[in-house]
Amino acid sequence: MRDSNDVTVAASSEAVLPLVDTGLGNSTYVVDLGDGGALVVDPPRDLRAVRAAIGKAGLRIRFAADTHLHADFLSGARQLAHDDGAQVLASAAGGRQFGHRGLTDGDEVDLGGLVLSAMGTPGHTDEHLSFLVSDSGSPVGVFTGGSLIVGSAARTDLLGPERTEELARAQFRSLQRLARLPDPTAVWPTHGAGSFCSAPPGAERTSTIGRELASNPLLRIDDEDRFVEQLLGSLGSHPPYFLRLAEVNRRGPTLLDATTAGRLPQLPVSDVRRRRAAGAVLVDVRPVAHYARAHIQGAVSIPLRAQFATWLGWMVAADVPIVVVRDPDQDLVELIWQALNIGVERLVGELAGGTDAWAAAGLPTTGIRLLGPAEIDQQHRVLDVRQEAEFTSGHLPGAVHVELGSLTHVTAALTDVPTVVMCGHGERAAGAASLLERAGHHEVAVLRGGPDDWAAATGGELVPGP
């Protein structure tokens, strides 16, 4: 019996297995080709889930296909070519600087029974391809990457503001082209809910052309100008690493030795102090309560969870050495792979013994207050660091809004007054509090929970809009 996440794609029981990265909001697909071989579509650099699925199914990876030059994660296609002998399929227009089969619109690849056809679908990126899978000449499903996604279309502003509208118009034409496929054609996007490449929150991961025609608001717009206005109006902010990863993917990410990718040197306190003096940043990945109780002043709080990589890449510059502070029971391998997935390769080690070793060396630690919703009073400035769409859906009266990703740019302009930082649950708020602390703010607290918790505890009403 197949996993409930499997999607049947042909009467001959060929199957597509989505592997979802909930942190980055993306899906990789493993296609059983029926002859012992497999196609992997949009594999990430972290191939652990892919290898587990392949091993469980007893398959050999024959092909690795990238729909576009990804901006939000590093591709694992080159690694699969090196380790497994997979043939990399990708757009010829992408100019990749490693071995691959360059495809253009209309090119076909015989997968051994199934046929993969390249469809030029620019918009999210210039060179974007969708891959249509056909069985005996009949369309079965289409890997749409960052073109048509469930309930929307991916963002078109990653090549700069001067290209954004042009690419949005290209995205309109690409979606119109995909919409002409037969209604039962499965839609397998890469970007999904949780992706900053723009997907509606809570959306399903896969769909069909017919379902999207009936429910996707962008597909129901037949006027190009209105489509552009609607799409561009929905774009939020994105992490700065989005602007550099596409070029890394073009060159080809550095090949990794999977047996050593999960290790970090244990650094004594004296070494950490020396590295900090030379510009290294301490990243404290412990849970919020542990960070709040005692932490090394100036450490950046980014709790280890599914979204760790996004905030690491957003809050810490790519070119600085990073020293990790963690609890012994936190998964170091997971932390390292999340960092590698977005091209953060300057993890120089972890503080041996953590904050206890720091304190035992006679060095100071500090803490922050965690406040319940009813403990906020009028003397506090409430700083809401959620994304704009979250804030406008409902916030505390009088709250000041600065997205966490933008906070470092405005800390100098914020007066040092008693401040309660809040987000949806507390993790981003702790990160913001650590940035304020690094900027010299003194009276900073973190709200336990989010706006709904405040409303429930106080009977207050949330304010919609900006």
C-alpha positions as CSV (number, residue, x, y, z in Angstrom):
1,M,0.0,0.0,0.0
2,R,1.4,3.4,-1.0
3,D,1.6,6.3,1.5
4,S,-1.4,8.5,1.5
5,N,0.7,11.3,0.1
6,D,1.4,9.4,-3.1
7,V,-0.4,10.6,-6.2
8,T,-1.3,7.9,-8.8
9,V,-0.3,9.2,-12.3
10,A,-1.0,6.3,-14.6
11,A,-3.1,3.1,-14.9
12,S,0.2,1.2,-15.0
13,S,0.6,2.3,-11.3
14,E,3.5,4.7,-12.0
15,A,3.5,7.0,-8.9
16,V,4.6,10.5,-7.9
17,L,5.6,10.9,-4.3
18,P,5.8,14.5,-3.0
19,L,8.4,15.1,-0.3
20,V,7.4,18.3,1.5
21,D,9.8,20.7,3.2
22,T,7.4,22.5,5.5
23,G,10.1,24.9,6.6
24,L,10.8,26.4,3.2
25,G,7.4,25.5,1.9
26,N,8.6,23.5,-1.1
27,S,7.9,20.1,-2.6
28,T,10.3,17.7,-4.2
29,Y,8.9,14.9,-6.3
30,V,10.1,11.3,-6.7
31,V,8.6,9.6,-9.8
32,D,8.7,5.8,-10.0
33,L,9.3,5.1,-13.7
34,G,8.2,1.5,-13.4
35,D,11.5,-0.1,-14.6
36,G,13.5,0.3,-11.3
37,G,14.5,3.8,-12.2
38,A,13.3,7.1,-10.8
39,L,13.0,10.8,-11.8
40,V,13.5,13.4,-9.0
41,V,12.1,16.8,-9.7
42,D,13.5,19.9,-8.0
43,P,15.6,18.1,-5.4
44,P,17.1,20.2,-2.6
45,R,20.7,20.0,-1.5
46,D,19.5,18.1,1.6
47,L,18.8,14.8,0.0
48,R,18.1,12.8,3.1
49,A,14.3,12.5,2.4
50,V,15.0,11.7,-1.3
51,R,17.4,8.9,-0.4
52,A,15.1,7.5,2.2
53,A,12.2,7.3,-0.3
54,I,14.4,5.9,-3.0
55,G,15.8,3.3,-0.7
56,K,12.4,2.3,0.6
57,A,11.1,1.8,-2.9
58,G,14.3,0.0,-4.1
59,L,14.8,2.5,-7.0
60,R,17.8,3.9,-8.8
61,I,17.8,7.6,-9.6
62,R,18.1,8.0,-13.4
63,F,17.1,11.6,-13.9
64,A,17.1,14.8,-11.8
65,A,15.1,17.7,-13.2
66,D,15.2,21.3,-12.1
67,T,12.2,23.5,-13.2
68,H,14.2,26.7,-12.7
69,L,17.2,28.3,-11.1
70,H,15.9,28.3,-7.5
71,A,16.3,31.3,-5.4
72,D,15.1,29.9,-2.1
73,F,17.2,26.7,-1.8
74,L,20.3,25.1,-3.4
75,S,19.5,22.3,-5.8
76,G,20.7,18.8,-5.2
77,A,20.6,17.9,-8.9
78,R,24.4,18.2,-9.3
79,Q,25.0,16.1,-6.2
80,L,22.7,13.4,-7.7
81,A,24.6,13.4,-10.9
82,H,27.9,13.0,-9.0
83,D,26.7,10.4,-6.5
84,D,24.1,8.4,-8.5
85,G,25.0,9.1,-12.2
86,A,21.7,10.8,-12.7
87,Q,21.2,12.8,-15.9
88,V,20.3,16.4,-15.0
89,L,17.5,17.9,-17.0
90,A,17.2,21.7,-17.0
91,S,16.6,24.7,-19.1
92,A,19.3,25.3,-21.8
93,A,18.7,29.0,-21.2
94,G,19.8,28.7,-17.5
95,G,23.4,28.6,-18.5
96,R,24.3,26.0,-15.8
97,Q,28.1,25.5,-15.5
98,F,28.0,21.8,-14.8
99,G,27.0,18.7,-16.8
100,H,23.3,18.6,-17.8
101,R,21.0,18.1,-20.7
102,G,19.7,21.5,-21.7
103,L,16.1,21.6,-22.8
104,T,14.1,24.1,-24.7
105,D,10.3,24.5,-25.2
106,G,8.9,21.4,-26.9
107,D,11.9,19.1,-26.2
108,E,10.9,15.6,-25.1
109,V,12.7,13.1,-22.9
110,D,11.8,9.4,-23.0
111,L,11.6,8.2,-19.4
112,G,11.0,4.6,-20.5
113,G,7.2,4.5,-21.1
114,L,6.4,7.9,-19.8
115,V,7.5,11.0,-21.8
116,L,8.6,14.3,-20.2
117,S,8.0,17.3,-22.4
118,A,9.5,20.7,-21.7
119,M,7.1,23.7,-21.6
120,G,8.6,27.2,-21.6
121,T,6.8,29.0,-18.8
122,P,8.8,32.1,-17.9
123,G,7.6,34.5,-15.3
124,H,8.9,33.4,-11.9
125,T,12.3,33.3,-13.6
126,D,13.4,34.0,-17.2
127,E,14.4,30.4,-18.0
128,H,11.6,28.6,-16.2
129,L,10.4,25.3,-17.6
130,S,7.4,23.2,-16.6
131,F,7.6,19.5,-17.3
132,L,4.6,17.7,-18.7
133,V,4.4,14.0,-18.1
134,S,2.5,12.0,-20.7
135,D,1.5,8.3,-20.9
136,S,0.8,6.9,-24.4
137,G,0.4,10.5,-25.7
138,S,-2.1,11.6,-23.0
139,P,-1.1,14.3,-20.4
140,V,-1.0,12.9,-16.9
141,G,0.5,15.7,-14.8
142,V,2.7,18.7,-15.0
143,F,5.5,19.8,-12.7
144,T,4.9,23.5,-12.6
145,G,7.8,24.6,-10.3
146,G,7.3,28.3,-9.6
147,S,4.8,29.0,-12.4
148,L,1.2,27.8,-11.6
149,I,1.0,27.0,-7.9
150,V,-2.0,26.0,-5.9
151,G,-4.3,29.0,-5.6
152,S,-1.9,31.5,-7.0
153,A,1.3,32.0,-9.1
154,A,4.9,32.4,-7.8
155,R,6.5,35.9,-7.4
156,T,8.1,37.7,-10.3
157,D,10.2,40.3,-8.5
158,L,13.4,38.3,-7.9
159,L,15.3,39.7,-10.9
160,G,14.9,43.3,-9.7
161,P,12.2,46.0,-9.8
162,E,13.0,46.9,-13.4
163,R,12.0,43.4,-14.5
164,T,9.1,42.7,-12.2
165,E,6.2,43.8,-14.4
166,E,7.7,42.3,-17.5
167,L,8.0,39.0,-15.8
168,A,4.5,39.3,-14.4
169,R,3.2,39.6,-17.9
170,A,5.2,36.6,-18.9
171,Q,3.7,34.8,-15.9
172,F,0.2,35.6,-17.2
173,R,0.9,34.1,-20.6
174,S,2.5,31.0,-19.0
175,L,-0.5,30.4,-16.8
176,Q,-2.8,30.8,-19.7
177,R,-0.8,28.2,-21.6
178,L,-0.9,25.7,-18.7
179,A,-4.6,26.3,-18.3
180,R,-5.2,24.9,-21.8
181,L,-4.1,21.4,-20.6
182,P,-6.9,18.9,-20.0
183,D,-8.8,19.4,-16.8
184,P,-7.8,16.1,-15.2
185,T,-4.1,16.9,-15.6
186,A,-2.4,16.8,-12.2
187,V,-0.6,20.0,-11.1
188,W,2.6,19.4,-9.1
189,P,4.1,22.7,-8.0
190,T,7.4,23.1,-6.2
191,H,6.4,26.2,-4.2
192,G,3.6,25.8,-1.7
193,A,2.2,27.1,1.6
194,G,4.9,28.5,3.7
195,S,7.1,29.5,0.7
196,F,8.3,33.1,0.4
197,C,8.2,32.6,-3.3
198,S,4.5,33.4,-2.8
199,A,1.8,30.8,-2.0
200,P,-1.4,31.4,-0.1
201,P,-1.3,30.2,3.5
202,G,-2.9,26.8,4.1
203,A,-3.2,25.9,0.4
204,E,-3.1,22.3,-0.7
205,R,0.2,21.1,-2.1
206,T,-1.1,19.6,-5.4
207,S,-4.1,20.1,-7.6
208,T,-5.4,19.6,-11.1
209,I,-5.9,22.0,-14.0
210,G,-9.7,21.8,-13.6
211,R,-9.6,22.5,-9.9
212,E,-7.3,25.5,-10.5
213,L,-9.5,26.9,-13.3
214,A,-12.4,26.7,-10.8
215,S,-10.7,28.1,-7.8
216,N,-7.4,30.0,-8.5
217,P,-8.3,33.7,-8.6
218,L,-5.4,34.4,-11.0
219,L,-6.6,31.9,-13.6
220,R,-10.0,33.5,-13.5
221,I,-8.5,36.8,-14.7
222,D,-8.5,37.1,-18.5
223,D,-7.1,40.6,-18.7
224,E,-3.3,40.9,-18.5
225,D,-3.3,44.3,-16.9
226,R,-5.6,43.2,-14.1
227,F,-3.6,40.0,-13.6
228,V,-0.4,42.0,-13.2
229,E,-2.0,44.3,-10.7
230,Q,-3.4,41.4,-8.7
231,L,-0.2,39.4,-8.7
232,L,2.1,42.3,-7.8
233,G,-0.3,43.4,-5.1
234,S,0.1,40.1,-3.4
235,L,3.9,40.1,-3.1
236,G,5.4,40.4,0.3
237,S,9.0,40.6,1.4
238,H,11.5,37.9,0.9
239,P,14.9,36.9,2.5
240,P,18.0,38.5,1.1
241,Y,19.5,35.2,0.2
242,F,16.9,34.9,-2.6
243,L,19.0,37.4,-4.5
244,R,22.2,35.2,-4.5
245,L,21.2,31.6,-4.6
246,A,20.1,31.5,-8.3
247,E,23.6,32.3,-9.3
248,V,25.0,29.6,-7.0
249,N,22.6,27.2,-8.6
250,R,23.8,28.3,-12.0
251,R,27.4,27.6,-11.2
252,G,26.5,24.4,-9.3
253,P,26.5,24.1,-5.5
254,T,29.7,22.7,-4.0
255,L,29.5,18.9,-3.8
256,L,29.2,17.6,-0.3
257,D,30.4,14.5,1.5
258,A,27.2,13.4,3.3
259,T,29.2,11.5,5.9
260,T,30.8,14.7,7.2
261,A,28.1,17.2,6.7
262,G,26.6,16.6,10.1
263,R,29.6,17.5,12.2
264,L,30.8,20.8,13.8
265,P,34.0,21.4,15.9
266,Q,33.5,21.8,19.6
267,L,35.0,25.2,20.5
268,P,36.2,26.1,24.0
269,V,35.1,29.4,25.5
270,S,38.5,31.0,24.8
271,D,38.3,30.2,21.1
272,V,34.7,31.5,20.9
273,R,35.7,34.7,22.5
274,R,38.6,35.1,20.0
275,R,36.3,34.4,17.1
276,R,33.7,36.9,18.3
277,A,36.3,39.6,18.6
278,A,37.2,38.8,15.0
279,G,33.6,39.3,13.8
280,A,31.9,35.9,14.3
281,V,28.2,35.9,15.3
282,L,26.8,33.6,18.0
283,V,23.5,32.0,17.0
284,D,21.5,30.7,19.9
285,V,19.2,28.0,18.6
286,R,17.7,26.9,21.9
287,P,14.0,27.2,22.7
288,V,12.7,30.6,23.6
289,A,12.3,29.8,27.3
290,H,15.9,28.6,27.5
291,Y,17.2,31.7,25.7
292,A,15.1,34.0,27.9
293,R,16.3,32.4,31.1
294,A,20.0,33.0,30.3
295,H,21.9,33.7,27.2
296,I,25.2,35.2,26.1
297,Q,24.6,38.9,25.5
298,G,24.7,39.8,21.8
299,A,23.8,36.2,20.6
300,V,21.2,36.1,17.9
301,S,18.2,34.0,18.9
302,I,16.9,31.7,16.1
303,P,15.2,28.7,17.7
304,L,15.8,25.4,15.8
305,R,12.5,24.4,14.1
306,A,11.3,23.8,10.6
307,Q,11.7,27.5,9.7
308,F,15.2,27.8,11.1
309,A,16.9,28.1,7.7
310,T,14.8,30.9,6.5
311,W,15.4,33.1,9.5
312,L,19.1,32.2,9.7
313,G,19.4,33.4,6.1
314,W,17.3,36.5,6.8
315,M,18.9,37.6,10.1
316,V,22.6,36.8,9.7
317,A,24.8,38.0,6.9
318,A,26.0,35.2,4.5
319,D,29.7,36.1,4.8
320,V,30.1,36.1,8.6
321,P,31.4,33.1,10.6
322,I,28.7,31.6,12.8
323,V,29.2,29.9,16.2
324,V,26.2,27.8,17.3
325,V,24.9,27.7,20.9
326,R,22.5,24.8,21.5
327,D,21.1,22.4,24.0
328,P,22.7,18.9,24.0
329,D,19.4,17.3,22.9
330,Q,18.9,19.5,19.8
331,D,19.6,17.8,16.5
332,L,22.9,19.2,15.2
333,V,22.6,17.3,11.9
334,E,19.2,18.9,11.2
335,L,20.6,22.3,12.0
336,I,23.6,21.9,9.6
337,W,21.5,20.5,6.7
338,Q,19.0,23.4,7.0
339,A,21.9,25.8,6.8
340,L,23.5,24.1,3.9
341,N,20.2,24.0,2.1
342,I,20.3,27.8,1.7
343,G,24.0,28.1,1.2
344,V,25.1,29.0,4.7
345,E,28.5,27.3,4.8
346,R,30.3,29.3,7.5
347,L,29.2,27.4,10.6
348,V,32.7,27.3,12.2
349,G,31.7,25.3,15.3
350,E,29.6,25.2,18.4
351,L,30.3,26.5,21.9
352,A,31.4,23.4,23.9
353,G,29.3,23.2,27.0
354,G,26.9,25.9,25.9
355,T,25.9,28.8,28.2
356,D,26.9,26.7,31.3
357,A,30.5,26.6,30.1
358,W,30.4,30.4,29.4
359,A,29.1,31.1,32.9
360,A,31.5,28.7,34.5
361,A,34.3,30.6,32.9
362,G,33.2,33.7,34.8
363,L,31.7,35.4,31.8
364,P,28.3,37.2,32.1
365,T,25.0,36.0,30.8
366,T,21.7,37.9,30.7
367,G,18.0,37.2,30.3
368,I,14.8,38.6,29.0
369,R,11.3,38.6,30.4
370,L,8.6,36.5,29.0
371,L,5.2,38.2,29.5
372,G,1.7,36.7,29.4
373,P,-0.9,38.6,27.4
374,A,-2.5,40.2,30.4
375,E,0.9,41.6,31.6
376,I,1.1,44.2,28.8
377,D,0.3,47.6,30.1
378,Q,0.3,51.2,28.7
379,Q,3.9,51.8,29.6
380,H,5.0,49.2,27.0
381,R,5.6,49.8,23.3
382,V,4.2,46.8,21.5
383,L,6.4,45.9,18.6
384,D,4.8,43.4,16.2
385,V,7.4,41.7,13.9
386,R,5.1,39.5,11.9
387,Q,4.9,39.7,8.1
388,E,2.7,42.5,6.7
389,A,-0.2,40.2,5.7
390,E,-0.3,38.8,9.2
391,F,-0.2,42.2,10.8
392,T,-3.0,43.6,8.6
393,S,-5.2,40.6,9.3
394,G,-5.4,41.8,13.0
395,H,-3.1,43.3,15.5
396,L,-3.1,44.9,19.0
397,P,-4.3,48.5,19.2
398,G,-1.4,50.9,18.9
399,A,1.1,48.2,18.0
400,V,4.2,49.3,16.0
401,H,4.9,47.1,13.0
402,V,8.3,46.2,11.7
403,E,8.9,42.9,10.0
404,L,11.6,40.8,11.6
405,G,13.5,40.7,8.4
406,S,13.7,44.5,8.3
407,L,14.4,45.1,12.0
408,T,18.2,45.5,11.7
409,H,17.7,48.4,9.4
410,V,15.6,50.4,11.9
411,T,16.9,49.5,15.3
412,A,18.9,52.8,15.5
413,A,15.7,54.8,14.8
414,L,13.7,53.0,17.5
415,T,13.9,54.8,20.9
416,D,15.1,52.7,23.8
417,V,11.8,52.5,25.8
418,P,10.1,49.5,27.5
419,T,9.1,47.2,24.6
420,V,7.2,44.0,24.3
421,V,8.0,42.2,21.1
422,M,5.4,39.9,19.6
423,C,4.8,37.6,16.7
424,G,2.5,34.6,16.2
425,H,4.0,32.2,18.8
426,G,7.1,33.7,20.3
427,E,10.1,32.4,18.2
428,R,10.3,35.4,15.9
429,A,9.7,37.8,18.8
430,A,12.7,36.3,20.6
431,G,14.8,36.8,17.5
432,A,13.7,40.4,17.3
433,A,14.5,40.9,21.0
434,S,18.0,39.6,20.5
435,L,18.5,42.1,17.6
436,L,17.3,44.9,19.8
437,E,19.6,43.8,22.6
438,R,22.5,43.8,20.1
439,A,21.6,47.4,19.1
440,G,21.7,48.5,22.8
441,H,18.1,48.4,23.8
442,H,17.7,47.5,27.5
443,E,14.1,47.0,28.5
444,V,12.9,44.4,26.1
445,A,10.4,41.6,26.8
446,V,8.8,38.9,24.6
447,L,5.1,38.1,24.5
448,R,4.1,34.5,25.1
449,G,1.8,33.6,22.3
450,G,0.3,35.8,19.6
451,P,-2.5,38.3,19.0
452,D,-5.3,35.7,19.4
453,D,-3.9,34.8,22.8
454,W,-3.9,38.4,23.8
455,A,-7.5,38.9,22.6
456,A,-8.7,35.7,24.4
457,A,-6.9,36.6,27.7
458,T,-7.9,40.3,27.8
459,G,-11.2,40.5,25.9
460,G,-9.6,43.1,23.7
461,E,-10.4,43.4,20.0
462,L,-7.7,43.1,17.3
463,V,-7.4,46.0,14.8
464,P,-7.5,45.1,11.1
465,G,-5.5,46.9,8.5
466,P,-2.2,48.7,8.5
